[in-house]
């Protein structure tokens, strides 16, 4: 009976260890950057579109928040090919964009809160501001990369925003 109990303990221990989550596969979300020279660490609402099981991974939206403030990104290739590691520069006839809400989103209390845009979410001949998103790694589990951009002047505030040294890793 003692042998059976020892055997049972060993089997249960092995089962528990094999069922535990692999710590290396768990994605730790982060997004950080400098906004007009001030360091920002996003701390909530991390999101990146999921990789679909059918069809190309050609359109990606991702964002994160710090408090009730937000930064959003869109990469729309408008094609049947996957987004792959590389640099995506905001430019005419490209659907690559960044939008930042530095005082809160439109749904935050105490508004109005204005957004600042770089790039375009449609293939337009002209774009707002300038910038780029660099995808370093992309797969069904996560997307990782860097970004920098300068927004166009917002006509409501007569200000633009400069975002530098941006980096992110987000679970999909």
DSSP file (Angstrom, degrees, kcal/mol; ACC not computed):
  #  RESIDUE AA STRUCTURE BP1 BP2  ACC     N-H-->O    O-->H-N    N-H-->O    O-->H-N    TCO  KAPPA ALPHA  PHI   PSI    X-CA   Y-CA   Z-CA
    1    1 A X     >        0   0    0      0, 0.0     4,-2.2     0, 0.0     5,-0.2   0.000 360.0 360.0 360.0 -37.2    0.0    0.0    0.0
    2    2 A X  H  >  +     0   0    0      1,-0.2     4,-2.3     2,-0.2     5,-0.2   0.887 360.0  51.6 -63.5 -37.7    2.9    2.3    0.8
    3    3 A X  H  > S+     0   0    0      1,-0.2     4,-2.4     2,-0.2    -1,-0.2   0.892 108.8  50.8 -64.4 -40.2    4.3    1.8   -2.7
    4    4 A X  H  > S+     0   0    0      2,-0.2     4,-2.4     1,-0.2    -2,-0.2   0.904 110.4  49.0 -64.7 -41.8    0.9    2.6   -4.2
    5    5 A X  H  X S+     0   0    0     -4,-2.2     4,-2.3     2,-0.2    -2,-0.2   0.916 112.8  47.1 -64.2 -44.1    0.7    5.9   -2.2
    6    6 A X  H  X S+     0   0    0     -4,-2.3     4,-2.2     1,-0.2    -2,-0.2   0.913 112.8  49.7 -62.7 -42.7    4.2    6.9   -3.2
    7    7 A X  H  X S+     0   0    0     -4,-2.4     4,-2.4     1,-0.2    -2,-0.2   0.908 110.3  50.4 -62.8 -42.7    3.4    6.1   -6.8
    8    8 A X  H  X S+     0   0    0     -4,-2.4     4,-2.7     2,-0.2    -2,-0.2   0.901 109.8  50.4 -62.7 -43.0    0.2    8.1   -6.7
    9    9 A X  H  X S+     0   0    0     -4,-2.3     4,-2.3     2,-0.2    -1,-0.2   0.912 111.4  48.5 -62.4 -43.2    2.0   11.1   -5.2
   10   10 A X  H  X S+     0   0    0     -4,-2.2     4,-2.4     2,-0.2    -2,-0.2   0.925 113.1  47.0 -63.7 -45.5    4.7   11.0   -8.0
   11   11 A X  H  X S+     0   0    0     -4,-2.4     4,-2.6     2,-0.2    -2,-0.2   0.925 112.7  49.0 -63.8 -45.3    2.0   10.7  -10.7
   12   12 A X  H  X S+     0   0    0     -4,-2.7     4,-2.5     1,-0.2    -1,-0.2   0.902 111.0  50.6 -61.9 -40.6    0.0   13.5   -9.3
   13   13 A X  H  X S+     0   0    0     -4,-2.3     4,-2.3    -5,-0.2    -1,-0.2   0.925 111.3  48.0 -62.3 -45.2    3.1   15.7   -9.0
   14   14 A X  H  X S+     0   0    0     -4,-2.4     4,-2.3     1,-0.2    -2,-0.2   0.902 111.5  50.5 -63.5 -40.9    4.0   15.0  -12.6
   15   15 A X  H  X S+     0   0    0     -4,-2.6     4,-1.6     2,-0.2    -2,-0.2   0.927 111.0  48.2 -63.0 -44.6    0.5   15.7  -13.8
   16   16 A X  H  X S+     0   0    0     -4,-2.5     4,-0.8     1,-0.2    -2,-0.2   0.902 113.3  47.7 -63.1 -40.9    0.4   19.1  -12.0
   17   17 A X  H  < S+     0   0    0     -4,-2.3     3,-0.4     1,-0.2    -1,-0.2   0.887 111.9  49.2 -67.9 -38.6    3.8   20.1  -13.4
   18   18 A X  H  < S+     0   0    0     -4,-2.3    -1,-0.2     1,-0.2    -2,-0.2   0.773 111.9  49.4 -73.8 -24.3    2.9   19.1  -16.9
   19   19 A X  H  < S+     0   0    0     -4,-1.6    -1,-0.2    -5,-0.2    -2,-0.2   0.588  86.6 106.8 -89.5 -10.8   -0.4   21.0  -16.7
   20   20 A X  S  < S-     0   0    0     -4,-0.8     2,-0.1    -3,-0.4    -3,-0.0  -0.361  83.5 -95.2 -68.8 150.6    1.1   24.2  -15.4
   21   21 A X        -     0   0    0      1,-0.1     2,-0.6     2,-0.1    -1,-0.1  -0.400  35.4-113.6 -68.7 136.5    1.4   27.1  -17.8
   22   22 A X    >>  -     0   0    0      1,-0.2     3,-0.9    -2,-0.1     4,-0.7  -0.605  23.4-154.3 -70.5 113.8    4.6   27.5  -19.6
   23   23 A X  T 34 S+     0   0    0     -2,-0.6     3,-0.4     1,-0.3    -1,-0.2   0.791  90.1  58.4 -64.8 -28.3    6.0   30.8  -18.3
   24   24 A X  T 34 S+     0   0    0      1,-0.2    -1,-0.3    -3,-0.0    -2,-0.1   0.775 103.0  52.7 -74.1 -24.1    8.1   31.5  -21.4
   25   25 A X  T <4 S+     0   0    0     -3,-0.9     2,-0.4     2,-0.1    -1,-0.2   0.640  84.6 101.7 -86.5 -12.7    5.0   31.4  -23.6
   26   26 A X  S  < S-     0   0    0     -4,-0.7     2,-0.5    -3,-0.4    -3,-0.0  -0.579  71.4-136.6 -73.2 125.5    3.1   33.9  -21.6
   27   27 A X        -     0   0    0     -2,-0.4     2,-0.8   114,-0.1   144,-0.1  -0.715   7.3-150.5 -86.6 126.5    3.3   37.3  -23.3
   28   28 A X        -     0   0    0     -2,-0.5     2,-0.1   142,-0.1    -1,-0.0  -0.869  20.8-137.6 -95.3 109.2    3.9   40.3  -21.0
   29   29 A X        +     0   0    0     -2,-0.8     2,-0.3   139,-0.1   141,-0.2  -0.381  33.2 160.1 -66.6 139.7    2.3   43.3  -22.7
   30   30 A X  E     +A  169   0A   0    139,-2.2   139,-2.4    -2,-0.1     2,-0.3  -0.969  18.8 175.7-155.4 150.8    4.1   46.6  -22.7
   31   31 A X  E     +A  168   0A   0     11,-0.4    11,-2.7    -2,-0.3     2,-0.3  -0.898  16.4 163.2-151.3 125.8    4.1   49.8  -24.6
   32   32 A X  E     +AB 167  41A   0    135,-2.4   135,-2.4    -2,-0.3     2,-0.3  -0.986   3.3 144.0-144.6 152.5    6.3   52.8  -23.7
   33   33 A X  E     - B   0  40A   0      7,-2.0     7,-3.2    -2,-0.3     2,-0.5  -0.969  46.4 -94.7-169.8 173.0    7.5   55.9  -25.5
   34   34 A X  E     -AB 164  39A   0    130,-2.9   130,-2.2    -2,-0.3     2,-0.6  -0.942  28.3-159.9-107.0 129.8    8.4   59.6  -25.0
   35   35 A X  E >  S-AB 163  38A   0      3,-2.9     3,-1.9    -2,-0.5   128,-0.2  -0.937  80.5 -24.5-110.3 110.9    5.6   62.1  -25.6
   36   36 A X  T 3  S-     0   0    0    126,-3.5    -1,-0.2    -2,-0.6   127,-0.1   0.871 130.7 -48.0  50.9  39.6    7.1   65.5  -26.2
   37   37 A X  T 3  S+     0   0    0    125,-0.3     2,-0.5     1,-0.2    -1,-0.3   0.316 115.6 113.9  89.8  -7.2   10.1   64.4  -24.2
   38   38 A X  E <   -B   35   0A   0     -3,-1.9    -3,-2.9     1,-0.0    -1,-0.2  -0.859  69.5-118.1-102.2 128.5    8.3   62.9  -21.2
   39   39 A X  E     -B   34   0A   0     -2,-0.5     2,-0.4    -5,-0.2    -5,-0.2  -0.392  30.4-167.7 -65.6 135.1    8.5   59.2  -20.6
   40   40 A X  E     -B   33   0A   0     -7,-3.2    -7,-2.0    -2,-0.1     2,-0.5  -0.990   9.7-168.3-126.1 133.5    5.1   57.3  -20.8
   41   41 A X  E     -B   32   0A   0     -2,-0.4    -9,-0.2    -9,-0.2     2,-0.1  -0.974  21.1-137.1-119.2 113.2    4.5   53.7  -19.7
   42   42 A X        +     0   0    0    -11,-2.7   -11,-0.4    -2,-0.5    24,-0.3  -0.444  23.9 177.9 -68.7 144.3    1.1   52.3  -20.8
   43   43 A X        +     0   0    0     22,-2.2     2,-0.3     1,-0.2    23,-0.2   0.371  51.1  24.4-133.1   3.6   -0.6   50.4  -18.0
   44   44 A X  E    S+F   65   0B   0     21,-1.9    21,-2.7     1,-0.1    -1,-0.2  -0.990  92.4  37.4-161.8 169.3   -4.0   49.2  -19.2
   45   45 A X  E     -     0   0B   0     -2,-0.3     2,-0.2    19,-0.2    -1,-0.1   0.838  62.6-178.9  54.1  42.3   -6.3   48.2  -22.1
   46   46 A X  E     +     0   0B   0     18,-0.2     2,-0.3    -3,-0.1    18,-0.2  -0.530   8.7 169.2 -69.8 135.3   -3.5   46.5  -24.2
   47   47 A X  E     +F   63   0B   0     16,-2.3    16,-2.2    -2,-0.2     2,-0.3  -0.993  21.4 170.1-152.1 141.1   -5.0   45.2  -27.5
   48   48 A X  E     -F   62   0B   0     -2,-0.3    14,-0.2   123,-0.3    12,-0.0  -0.964  43.8-101.1-145.4 137.9   -3.8   43.8  -30.8
   49   49 A X        -     0   0    0     12,-2.2     2,-0.1    -2,-0.3    -2,-0.0  -0.206  43.5-109.6 -58.0 147.9   -6.0   42.3  -33.5
   50   50 A X        -     0   0    0      1,-0.1     2,-0.5    10,-0.0    -1,-0.1  -0.417  26.0-109.6 -76.6 151.6   -6.0   38.5  -33.5
   51   51 A X        -     0   0    0     89,-0.4     2,-0.1   121,-0.2     6,-0.1  -0.730  37.7-131.3 -77.6 123.6   -4.5   36.5  -36.3
   52   52 A X        -     0   0    0     -2,-0.5     3,-0.0     4,-0.2    -1,-0.0  -0.421   4.2-133.4 -74.8 154.1   -7.3   34.9  -38.3
   53   53 A X  S    S+     0   0    0      1,-0.1     2,-0.4    -2,-0.1    -1,-0.1   0.764  92.6  43.5 -79.4 -24.3   -7.1   31.2  -39.0
   54   54 A X  S    S+     0   0    0      2,-0.1    -1,-0.1     0, 0.0    -2,-0.1  -0.959 105.7  14.8-121.5 140.2   -8.1   31.8  -42.7
   55   55 A X  S    S-     0   0    0     -2,-0.4    25,-0.1     2,-0.1    -3,-0.0  -0.110  94.9 -43.7  90.0 171.0   -6.8   34.5  -44.9
   56   56 A X        -     0   0    0      1,-0.1     2,-1.1    23,-0.1     3,-0.3  -0.289  40.3-125.6 -76.2 158.7   -3.9   36.8  -44.7
   57   57 A X        +     0   0    0      1,-0.2    26,-2.8    -6,-0.1    -1,-0.1  -0.585  64.7 134.7 -95.1  65.7   -2.7   38.8  -41.7
   58   58 A X        +     0   0    0     -2,-1.1    19,-2.4    24,-0.2     2,-0.4   0.605  53.6  49.3-100.7 -13.4   -2.9   42.0  -43.7
   59   59 A X  E     + G   0  76B   0     -3,-0.3     2,-0.4    17,-0.2    17,-0.2  -0.989  62.4 177.0-132.4 124.6   -4.6   44.5  -41.4
   60   60 A X  E     - G   0  75B   0     15,-2.7    15,-2.8    -2,-0.4     2,-0.4  -0.990  10.5-175.2-132.5 133.9   -3.6   45.1  -37.8
   61   61 A X  E     + G   0  74B   0     -2,-0.4   -12,-2.2    13,-0.2     2,-0.3  -0.987  14.8 168.4-120.2 136.0   -4.9   47.5  -35.2
   62   62 A X  E     +FG  48  73B   0     11,-2.0    11,-2.3    -2,-0.4     2,-0.3  -0.997   0.3 159.2-147.2 150.5   -3.2   47.8  -31.8
   63   63 A X  E     -FG  47  72B   0    -16,-2.2   -16,-2.3    -2,-0.3     2,-0.3  -0.971  15.0-165.8-158.6 169.8   -3.4   50.2  -28.9
   64   64 A X  E     - G   0  71B   0      7,-1.6     7,-2.1    -2,-0.3     2,-0.3  -0.969  13.8-138.3-156.7 163.0   -2.7   50.7  -25.2
   65   65 A X  E     -FG  44  70B   0    -21,-2.7   -22,-2.2    -2,-0.3   -21,-1.9  -0.890   8.9-158.2-125.6 155.3   -3.6   53.2  -22.5
   66   66 A X  E >  S- G   0  69B   0      3,-1.8     3,-2.0    -2,-0.3     2,-0.3  -0.964  82.0 -39.3-127.6 115.4   -2.0   55.0  -19.6
   67   67 A X  T 3  S-     0   0    0     -2,-0.4   -24,-0.1     1,-0.2    37,-0.0  -0.548 124.4 -31.9  62.1-128.7   -4.7   56.1  -17.3
   68   68 A X  T 3  S+     0   0    0     -2,-0.3    37,-1.4    -3,-0.1    -1,-0.2   0.207 119.0 102.6-104.2  15.7   -7.6   57.2  -19.5
   69   69 A X  E <   -G   66   0B   0     -3,-2.0    -3,-1.8    35,-0.2     2,-0.3  -0.660  55.5-163.4 -94.2 154.5   -5.2   58.4  -22.2
   70   70 A X  E     -GH  65 101B   0     31,-1.3    31,-3.4    -2,-0.2     2,-0.4  -0.972  23.4-160.8-144.7 151.4   -4.6   56.3  -25.4
   71   71 A X  E     -GH  64 100B   0     -7,-2.1    -7,-1.6    -2,-0.3     2,-0.3  -0.998  20.7-170.1-130.2 130.6   -2.3   55.7  -28.3
   72   72 A X  E     -GH  63  99B   0     27,-3.1    27,-2.3    -2,-0.4     2,-0.3  -0.884   5.3-166.7-122.2 148.8   -3.7   53.7  -31.4
   73   73 A X  E     -GH  62  98B   0    -11,-2.3   -11,-2.0    -2,-0.3     2,-0.4  -0.990   1.6-169.2-134.6 144.9   -2.0   52.3  -34.5
   74   74 A X  E     -GH  61  97B   0     23,-2.3    23,-2.4    -2,-0.3     2,-0.5  -0.999   7.3-178.0-133.2 132.8   -3.3   50.9  -37.7
   75   75 A X  E     +GH  60  96B   0    -15,-2.8   -15,-2.7    -2,-0.4     2,-0.6  -0.937  11.5 173.2-124.8 106.8   -1.5   49.1  -40.4
   76   76 A X  E     +GH  59  95B   0     19,-2.7    19,-0.6    -2,-0.5   -17,-0.2  -0.936  12.6 178.0-116.0 108.7   -3.8   48.3  -43.4
   77   77 A X        -     0   0    0    -19,-2.4   -18,-0.1    -2,-0.6    -1,-0.1   0.718  26.5-149.3 -81.0 -19.4   -2.0   46.8  -46.3
   78   78 A X        +     0   0    0    -20,-0.3     2,-0.2     1,-0.2   -19,-0.1   0.883  62.5  98.3  52.3  41.2   -5.3   46.4  -48.2
   79   79 A X  S    S-     0   0    0      2,-0.2    -1,-0.2   -21,-0.1   -21,-0.1  -0.795  88.3-104.0-141.8-176.7   -3.8   43.4  -49.9
   80   80 A X  S    S+     0   0    0     -2,-0.2     2,-0.3    -3,-0.1   -23,-0.1   0.039  87.7  95.0-102.2  25.0   -3.9   39.6  -49.7
   81   81 A X  S    S-     0   0    0    -25,-0.1    -2,-0.2   -23,-0.1    -4,-0.1  -0.887  77.0-105.9-119.2 151.5   -0.4   39.4  -48.2
   82   82 A X        -     0   0    0     -2,-0.3     2,-0.4     1,-0.1   -24,-0.2  -0.330  30.8-111.7 -68.9 148.1    0.7   39.1  -44.6
   83   83 A X        -     0   0    0    -26,-2.8     2,-0.2    -8,-0.1    -1,-0.1  -0.713  46.6-172.1 -73.5 130.9    2.2   42.0  -42.6
   84   84 A X        -     0   0    0     -2,-0.4    51,-0.2     1,-0.1    53,-0.1  -0.751  34.5 -67.9-122.3 167.1    5.8   40.9  -42.1
   85   85 A X  S    S+     0   0    0     -2,-0.2     2,-0.3    53,-0.1    51,-0.2  -0.317  86.9  89.0 -54.9 137.7    8.7   42.2  -40.0
   86   86 A X  E    S-C  135   0A   0     49,-1.9    49,-3.0    -3,-0.0     2,-0.4  -0.918  78.4 -60.2 156.0-179.6    9.9   45.5  -41.5
   87   87 A X  E     -C  134   0A   0     -2,-0.3     2,-0.6    47,-0.2    47,-0.2  -0.808  34.0-163.6 -98.9 132.1    9.5   49.2  -41.5
   88   88 A X  E     -C  133   0A   0     45,-3.2    45,-2.2    -2,-0.4     2,-0.4  -0.916  12.7-163.0-117.3 101.2    6.1   50.8  -42.4
   89   89 A X  E     -C  132   0A   0     -2,-0.6    43,-0.3    43,-0.2     2,-0.2  -0.710  22.8-118.4 -90.6 129.8    6.6   54.5  -43.1
   90   90 A X        +     0   0    0     41,-2.6    41,-0.4    -2,-0.4     2,-0.3  -0.475  57.6 137.5 -63.6 131.5    3.6   56.8  -43.1
   91   91 A X    >   -     0   0    0     -2,-0.2     3,-1.6     5,-0.2     5,-0.2  -0.983  55.4 -53.1-166.1 171.7    3.3   58.2  -46.5
   92   92 A X  T 3  S+     0   0    0     -2,-0.3    33,-0.3     1,-0.3     3,-0.1  -0.260 120.8  11.5 -55.9 140.1    1.0   59.1  -49.4
   93   93 A X  T 3  S+     0   0    0     31,-4.2     2,-0.4     1,-0.2    -1,-0.3   0.693 103.1 115.0  62.3  22.8   -1.3   56.3  -50.6
   94   94 A X    <   -     0   0    0     -3,-1.6     2,-0.7    30,-0.4    30,-0.5  -0.953  61.6-144.9-117.1 141.3   -0.4   54.2  -47.5
   95   95 A X  E     +H   76   0B   0    -19,-0.6   -19,-2.7    -2,-0.4     2,-0.4  -0.511  57.3 123.6-104.3  63.4   -2.9   53.2  -44.9
   96   96 A X  E     +H   75   0B   0     -2,-0.7    24,-1.9    -5,-0.2     2,-0.3  -0.986  34.0 159.9-122.2 131.8   -0.6   53.4  -41.9
   97   97 A X  E     -HI  74 119B   0    -23,-2.4   -23,-2.3    -2,-0.4     2,-0.3  -0.987  30.1-157.7-153.2 158.7   -1.4   55.7  -39.0
   98   98 A X  E     -HI  73 118B   0     20,-2.6    20,-2.7    -2,-0.3     2,-0.4  -0.988  12.0-172.4-134.0 143.8   -1.0   56.6  -35.4
   99   99 A X  E     -HI  72 117B   0    -27,-2.3   -27,-3.1    -2,-0.3     2,-0.4  -0.998   4.5-164.3-138.4 133.7   -3.4   58.5  -33.2
  100  100 A X  E     -HI  71 116B   0     16,-2.5    16,-2.1    -2,-0.4     2,-0.6  -0.958  14.0-164.7-124.2 138.9   -2.7   59.8  -29.7
  101  101 A X  E >   +H   70   0B   0    -31,-3.4   -31,-1.3    -2,-0.4     3,-0.8  -0.822  15.7 175.6-115.3  84.9   -5.2   61.0  -27.1
  102  102 A X  T 3  S+     0   0    0     -2,-0.6   -33,-0.1    12,-0.4    -1,-0.1   0.597  77.8  35.4 -76.4 -10.9   -2.9   62.8  -24.6
  103  103 A X  T 3  S-     0   0    0      1,-0.5    -1,-0.2    11,-0.4     2,-0.1   0.318 129.5 -61.8-120.8   8.0   -5.6   64.2  -22.2
  104  104 A X    <   -     0   0    0     -3,-0.8    -1,-0.5    10,-0.1   -35,-0.2  -0.373  59.6 -79.3 125.3 154.4   -8.1   61.4  -22.4
  105  105 A X    >   -     0   0    0    -37,-1.4     3,-1.6    -2,-0.1     8,-0.1  -0.203  51.6 -93.6 -78.1 175.3  -10.3   59.7  -25.1
  106  106 A X  T 3  S+     0   0    0      1,-0.3     5,-0.1     6,-0.1    -1,-0.1   0.717 128.0  52.8 -63.6 -19.1  -13.5   61.2  -26.4
  107  107 A X  T 3  S+     0   0    0      2,-0.1    -1,-0.3     4,-0.0     2,-0.1   0.507  85.7 107.2 -92.9  -6.2  -15.3   59.1  -23.8
  108  108 A X  S X  S-     0   0    0     -3,-1.6     3,-0.5   -40,-0.1     5,-0.1  -0.450  76.3-109.3 -72.8 144.5  -13.3   60.4  -20.8
  109  109 A X  T 3  S+     0   0    0      1,-0.2    -1,-0.1    -2,-0.1    -2,-0.1  -0.274  95.9  41.2 -67.7 160.1  -15.0   62.8  -18.4
  110  110 A X  T 3  S+     0   0    0      1,-0.1    -1,-0.2     3,-0.0    -2,-0.1   0.694  99.3 169.4  81.1  20.0  -14.0   66.4  -18.3
  111  111 A X    <   +     0   0    0     -3,-0.5     2,-0.1    -5,-0.1    -1,-0.1   0.079  65.1 124.5 -69.4-174.9  -13.6   66.9  -22.1
  112  112 A X        +     0   0    0     -8,-0.1     2,-0.5    -3,-0.0    -6,-0.1   0.337  53.1 180.0 -78.7 147.9  -13.3   68.0  -24.7
  113  113 A X        -     0   0    0     -2,-0.1     2,-0.3    -5,-0.1    -2,-0.1  -0.978  12.1-152.7-116.6 127.4  -10.3   65.7  -25.3
  114  114 A X        -     0   0    0     -2,-0.5   -11,-0.4    -9,-0.1   -12,-0.4  -0.733   2.2-141.5-104.3 148.3   -8.7   66.0  -28.7
  115  115 A X        -     0   0    0     -2,-0.3     2,-0.4   -14,-0.2   -14,-0.2  -0.693   7.1-144.7-102.6 161.2   -6.7   63.5  -30.6
  116  116 A X  E     -I  100   0B   0    -16,-2.1   -16,-2.5    -2,-0.3     2,-0.4  -0.993  18.1-155.0-127.9 131.7   -3.6   64.1  -32.7
  117  117 A X  E     -I   99   0B   0     -2,-0.4    35,-2.5   -18,-0.2     2,-0.4  -0.866  16.7-176.9-119.8 140.4   -3.0   62.1  -35.9
  118  118 A X  E     -I   98   0B   0    -20,-2.7   -20,-2.6    -2,-0.4    11,-0.3  -0.998  65.0  -0.9-127.1 135.9    0.0   61.0  -38.0
  119  119 A X  E    S-IJ  97 128B   0      9,-4.0     9,-1.2    -2,-0.4     2,-0.3  -0.486  86.6 -84.9  86.4-159.5   -0.5   59.1  -41.2
  120  120 A X        -     0   0    0    -24,-1.9   -24,-0.1   -26,-0.2   -29,-0.1  -0.991   7.5-145.6-151.8 142.6   -3.8   58.1  -42.7
  121  121 A X  S    S+     0   0    0     -2,-0.3     2,-0.3   -26,-0.1   -26,-0.2   0.421  91.6  51.5 -89.4   2.8   -6.1   55.1  -42.2
  122  122 A X  S    S-     0   0    0    -28,-0.2     2,-1.9   -26,-0.1   -28,-0.2  -0.904 102.0 -95.8-129.8 161.5   -7.1   55.3  -45.9
  123  123 A X        +     0   0    0     -2,-0.3     2,-0.3   -30,-0.2   -28,-0.1  -0.564  61.8 163.6 -80.3  84.3   -4.9   55.4  -49.0
  124  124 A X        -     0   0    0     -2,-1.9   -31,-4.2   -30,-0.5   -30,-0.4  -0.718  48.1-128.8-101.8 151.9   -4.9   59.2  -49.5
  125  125 A X  S    S+     0   0    0     -2,-0.3     2,-0.3   -33,-0.3   -33,-0.2   0.734  97.8  42.8 -71.0 -20.5   -2.5   61.2  -51.6
  126  126 A X  S    S-     0   0    0    -35,-0.1     2,-0.3   -34,-0.1    -2,-0.1  -0.923  73.0-163.6-123.1 152.3   -1.8   63.5  -48.6
  127  127 A X        -     0   0    0     -2,-0.3     2,-0.4     2,-0.1    -7,-0.1  -0.876  22.2-112.5-130.5 163.8   -1.2   62.5  -45.0
  128  128 A X  B    S-J  119   0B   0     -9,-1.2    -9,-4.0    -2,-0.3    22,-0.1  -0.817  76.2 -31.3 -94.2 133.3   -1.1   64.2  -41.6
  129  129 A X  S    S-     0   0    0     -2,-0.4     2,-0.3   -11,-0.3    22,-0.2  -0.116  79.7 -94.3  61.4-155.3    2.2   64.4  -39.9
  130  130 A X  E     + D   0 150A   0     20,-2.6    20,-2.8     2,-0.0     2,-0.3  -0.966  51.9 116.7-154.5 165.0    4.9   61.8  -40.4
  131  131 A X  E     - D   0 149A   0    -41,-0.4   -41,-2.6    -2,-0.3     2,-0.3  -0.959  35.1-121.8 159.4-174.2    6.2   58.7  -38.7
  132  132 A X  E     -CD  89 148A   0     16,-2.7    16,-1.8    -2,-0.3     2,-0.4  -0.991   3.0-147.9-159.3 153.8    6.8   55.0  -38.9
  133  133 A X  E     -CD  88 147A   0    -45,-2.2   -45,-3.2    -2,-0.3     2,-0.6  -0.998  16.1-157.9-122.8 129.9    6.1   51.7  -37.2
  134  134 A X  E     -CD  87 146A   0     12,-2.9    12,-2.2    -2,-0.4     2,-0.7  -0.948   4.9-152.7-110.5 121.4    8.7   48.9  -37.3
  135  135 A X  E     +CD  86 145A   0    -49,-3.0   -49,-1.9    -2,-0.6    10,-0.3  -0.836  18.9 172.5 -91.8 118.4    7.5   45.4  -36.9
  136  136 A X  E    S+     0   0A   0      8,-2.5     2,-0.3    -2,-0.7     9,-0.2   0.833  70.4   7.2 -91.8 -40.7   10.3   43.3  -35.3
  137  137 A X  E     + D   0 144A   0      7,-1.9     7,-2.9   -53,-0.1    -1,-0.4  -0.997  63.6 173.8-143.7 140.2    8.3   40.1  -34.7
  138  138 A X  E     + D   0 143A   0     -2,-0.3     2,-0.3     5,-0.2     5,-0.2  -0.958  16.8 133.6-149.2 130.6    4.8   39.1  -35.6
  139  139 A X        -     0   0    0      3,-2.2   -88,-0.1    -2,-0.3    -2,-0.0  -0.868  69.0 -77.0-155.5-172.7    3.0   35.8  -35.2
  140  140 A X  S    S+     0   0    0     -2,-0.3   -89,-0.4     1,-0.2    32,-0.1   0.725 126.2  48.3 -69.0 -20.4   -0.3   34.4  -33.9
  141  141 A X  S    S-     0   0    0      1,-0.2    31,-2.6    30,-0.1     2,-0.3   0.868 121.5 -15.3 -89.3 -40.5    0.7   34.9  -30.3
  142  142 A X  E     - E   0 171A   0     29,-0.3    -3,-2.2    30,-0.2     2,-0.4  -0.968  47.3-132.8-157.8 168.5    2.1   38.5  -30.3
  143  143 A X  E     -DE 138 170A   0     27,-2.1    27,-2.6    -2,-0.3     2,-0.4  -0.997  25.0-175.6-129.7 135.9    3.3   41.5  -32.2
  144  144 A X  E     +DE 137 169A   0     -7,-2.9    -8,-2.5    -2,-0.4    -7,-1.9  -0.987  22.5 106.0-134.8 140.5    6.5   43.3  -31.2
  145  145 A X  E     -DE 135 168A   0     23,-2.2    23,-2.3    -2,-0.4     2,-0.3  -0.956  48.7 -95.1-178.6-160.8    8.1   46.5  -32.6
  146  146 A X  E     -DE 134 167A   0    -12,-2.2   -12,-2.9    -2,-0.3     2,-0.3  -0.889  26.1-169.3-140.0 167.6    9.0   50.1  -32.3
  147  147 A X  E     -DE 133 166A   0     19,-1.6    19,-2.0    -2,-0.3     2,-0.3  -0.993  12.3-179.6-159.7 155.3    7.5   53.5  -33.5
  148  148 A X  E     +D  132   0A   0    -16,-1.8   -16,-2.7    -2,-0.3     2,-0.3  -0.954  19.2 158.7-150.6 141.5    8.1   57.2  -33.8
  149  149 A X  E     -DE 131 163A   0     14,-2.5    14,-3.4    -2,-0.3     2,-0.4  -0.983  30.7-147.8-162.7 157.6    5.8   59.8  -35.2
  150  150 A X  E     -DE 130 162A   0    -20,-2.8   -20,-2.6    -2,-0.3    12,-0.2  -0.999  29.3-138.5-125.2 126.3    5.0   63.5  -35.2
  151  151 A X        -     0   0    0     10,-2.8   -33,-0.2    -2,-0.4   -22,-0.2  -0.302  19.8-103.1 -80.9 164.9    1.4   64.5  -35.6
  152  152 A X        -     0   0    0    -35,-2.5     2,-0.3     1,-0.1     9,-0.3  -0.368  54.0 -82.5 -71.7 165.4   -0.2   67.2  -37.7
  153  153 A X        -     0   0    0      7,-0.1     2,-0.5    -2,-0.1     7,-0.3  -0.585  41.7-129.7 -71.7 128.9   -1.3   70.3  -35.9
  154  154 A X  B >>> -K  159   0C   0      5,-3.1     4,-2.8    -2,-0.3     3,-0.8  -0.717  10.4-144.7 -79.2 124.0   -4.7   69.8  -34.4
  155  155 A X  T 345S+     0   0    0     -2,-0.5    -1,-0.1     1,-0.2    -2,-0.0   0.728  96.4  56.8 -65.9 -20.3   -6.8   72.8  -35.5
  156  156 A X  T 345S+     0   0    0      1,-0.1    -1,-0.2     3,-0.1    -3,-0.0   0.788 124.3  20.1 -78.7 -27.8   -8.7   72.9  -32.1
  157  157 A X  T <45S-     0   0    0     -3,-0.8    -2,-0.2     2,-0.2    -1,-0.1   0.565  90.8-132.6-115.8 -13.8   -5.5   73.3  -30.0
  158  158 A X  T  <5S+     0   0    0     -4,-2.8     2,-0.3     1,-0.3    -3,-0.2   0.781  70.6 116.8  59.4  29.3   -2.9   74.6  -32.6
  159  159 A X  B   < -K  154   0C   0     -5,-0.6    -5,-3.1    -7,-0.1     2,-0.3  -0.878  49.9-159.2-122.6 155.3   -0.6   71.9  -31.2
  160  160 A X        -     0   0    0     -2,-0.3     2,-0.4    -7,-0.3    -7,-0.1  -0.866  17.0-133.0-122.6 165.2    1.2   68.9  -32.6
  161  161 A X        -     0   0    0     -9,-0.3   -10,-2.8    -2,-0.3     2,-0.5  -0.935   7.4-153.5-120.9 142.6    2.6   65.9  -30.6
  162  162 A X  E     - E   0 150A   0     -2,-0.4  -126,-3.5   -12,-0.2     2,-0.5  -0.974   9.9-171.3-118.3 123.3    6.0   64.3  -31.0
  163  163 A X  E     +AE  35 149A   0    -14,-3.4   -14,-2.5    -2,-0.5     2,-0.3  -0.962  14.0 169.0-115.9 124.1    6.3   60.6  -30.0
  164  164 A X  E     +A   34   0A   0   -130,-2.2  -130,-2.9    -2,-0.5   -16,-0.1  -0.846  51.7  24.0-130.4 165.7    9.8   59.1  -29.9
  165  165 A X  E    S+     0   0A   0     -2,-0.3     2,-0.2  -132,-0.2   -17,-0.2   0.791  76.4 171.9  52.5  35.4   11.6   55.9  -28.7
  166  166 A X  E     + E   0 147A   0    -19,-2.0   -19,-1.6    -3,-0.1     2,-0.3  -0.531   6.5 169.2 -78.0 140.6    8.4   53.9  -28.8
  167  167 A X  E     +AE  32 146A   0   -135,-2.4  -135,-2.4   -21,-0.3     2,-0.3  -0.990   3.5 173.3-148.1 150.2    8.5   50.2  -28.2
  168  168 A X  E     -AE  31 145A   0    -23,-2.3   -23,-2.2    -2,-0.3     2,-0.3  -0.989  22.7-170.7-153.3 157.2    5.8   47.6  -27.7
  169  169 A X  E     +AE  30 144A   0   -139,-2.4  -139,-2.2    -2,-0.3     2,-0.4  -0.865  24.2 179.2-148.5 119.6    5.0   43.9  -27.3
  170  170 A X  E     - E   0 143A   0    -27,-2.6   -27,-2.1    -2,-0.3     2,-0.1  -0.971  28.6-121.2-131.1 136.2    1.3   43.0  -27.3
  171  171 A X  E       E   0 142A   0     -2,-0.4  -123,-0.3   -29,-0.2   -29,-0.3  -0.464 360.0 360.0 -68.1 142.0   -0.5   39.7  -27.1
  172  172 A X              0   0    0    -31,-2.6   -30,-0.2    -2,-0.1  -121,-0.2   0.397 360.0 360.0-102.9 360.0   -2.8   39.0  -30.0
